[in-house]
Amino acid sequence: MSMTLATTWVRRGVAAQRPIKYEVDEAELGRISKLARLQLEEAQQGLTDAQNEHESEEGDGKGEKEKEYNLDDYDDDAEQDEAGEPVTMFGNVRALAYHGPGEEDPYLVLPAGEKDLDDDEREDLQILPTDNLILAAKVEDEVAHLEVMVYEDDADNLYVHHDIMLPAVPLCVEWIDVAVGSGHAEKRQQANFVAVGTMSPEIELWDLDVVDSMYPNAILGREPWEQDKGKKKKKAKANDEYHVDASYTMHTDKVCALDWHPAEGTVLLSGSYDRTVVVTDMRAPDAAAPRWRVDTDVERVRWDIHDPNFFYVTTESGLVYYFDAQKPPKSVDKTSKPVWRLQAHDGPVSAFDINAAVPGFLATGSEDKKTKLWSVQDNKPSMVVARNLDVGRIFAANFGPDPDVAFRLSVAGSRGQVQVWDTSTNAAVRSVFAGRVKMAEGGVKERLVGATGQSDSEQSDQSDEDDHAQGDDGWESMDQD
């Protein structure tokens, strides 16, 4: 089983041209040991709590697990192996051999004549200023990881540069330009980090310019605690390294979608399984927040980056709503009236994006395996083209962030593949948007770049079975509700 659940782009010129290899020095060993010790303490405390609960229920002095694992002696010194080294859950981390930054690892010194191979490896790791990164959160054979992919537009090439192992199934990824933690990032002019949300309650922050990292630079959402003699959890006091600035309760069910306002950094748009969308100003958490109701569970929420007074909402029923943030409804007892509403798919609109270069150019994806492109003019949405890109049920669709790749749409789904579709090579797209943006003239073949680095440009609109239900010019209008 292989699935790609979330993707995002990194604009050109951000990634380090020569990413560094992860190095284990004394400071890093201390950080790893601290994280490992915290994980061990949490696991031990959880096991102890479960055992105490079991004993209280059974009325038995000793439970089966305590007898089996000898938990009475759990806190005693770890037993020694034959060489006299303590045996622990994470091994003897401090006994690992490591070398200083200016020294060569004696186990990795290449024999004479093999220096060229090392140069080739360094060249393979190089990322050019004209390259984009695409971050793909995947689950493959029950192993969760984040693939850092390099997209070379001129060469029609998409390949995995390196990957990052994750502790749980990833649900969302977001690129951030803020350096987190200590290390090489502080010395760079541009930070290149990613935040990964998973099925676990924590959010991990990783440095994308470091290859083969063992642990994230920071973990958000974990509350440090200390144990007293009674083995009870005790929260640590708030400090510079850990504190919660504020907590907000705006919904009555799970919050499944968030988007910060593109111009007002304190305004947050949130969507929930309670079928409402709320606009909250973080500066006034106690103020009455305007809210809108939709027909079913919310899938995605996005501010209109071309006019931030409006926002989009997609739902489980396949609808796309376009609301005016300045005109909230007086009541949310029934579905709120939008500026316009569109039945984009028969199933959940699980993927949605707005083209940053072309106003009114939208992309949607669904579990029906179709990627659809839309044009909105005068508040009237119409479908431009629909394609099945062979990625399975679609979970993510994102336009490129730079002007040169603004028409490139990355699409991923249940098959685990990532495809980059050059939508400017589609005849229907060229017909609709030629008047809004300058496009290359003449006949152009359809271009689709997969993760193997090979282009699927031989395919045309006529050869794709899902380019159907469109007029002779390749598009079909949708009536406004």
Sequence and secondary structure as in RCSB ss.txt:
>XXXX:A:sequence
MSMTLATTWVRRGVAAQRPIKYEVDEAELGRISKLARLQLEEAQQGLTDAQNEHESEEGDGKGEKEKEYNLDDYD
DDAEQDEAGEPVTMFGNVRALAYHGPGEEDPYLVLPAGEKDLDDDEREDLQILPTDNLILAAKVEDEVAHLEVMV
YEDDADNLYVHHDIMLPAVPLCVEWIDVAVGSGHAEKRQQANFVAVGTMSPEIELWDLDVVDSMYPNAILGREPW
EQDKGKKKKKAKANDEYHVDASYTMHTDKVCALDWHPAEGTVLLSGSYDRTVVVTDMRAPDAAAPRWRVDTDVER
VRWDIHDPNFFYVTTESGLVYYFDAQKPPKSVDKTSKPVWRLQAHDGPVSAFDINAAVPGFLATGSEDKKTKLWS
VQDNKPSMVVARNLDVGRIFAANFGPDPDVAFRLSVAGSRGQVQVWDTSTNAAVRSVFAGRVKMAEGGVKERLVG
ATGQSDSEQSDQSDEDDHAQGDDGWESMDQD
>XXXX:A:secstr
 EEEEEEEEE TT S SS EE    HHHHHHHHHHHHHHHHHHHHHHHHHHHHHHHHHT SS HHHHHHTGGGTT
S   B TTS B  TT  GGGS    TTS  TTT   TT HHHHHHHHHHH   TT EEEEEEEEETTEEEEEEEE
EETTTTEEEEEEEEE SS EEEEEEE S  SSSGGGGSSS  EEEEEESSS EEEEETTEES SS SEEES   E
EE TT  EEE    SSS         SS EEEEEE SS TTEEEEEETTSEEEEEETT TTS   EEE SS EEE
EEE TT TTEEEEEETTSEEEEEETTS  S  SS    SEEEE  SS EEEEEE SSSTTEEEEEETTS EEEEE
EETTEEEEEEEE  SSSSEEEEEE SSGGGTTEEEEEETTS EEEEEGGGSHHHHHHHTTTS    S    EEEE
TTS B TT  TTT TTS S  TTS EE    
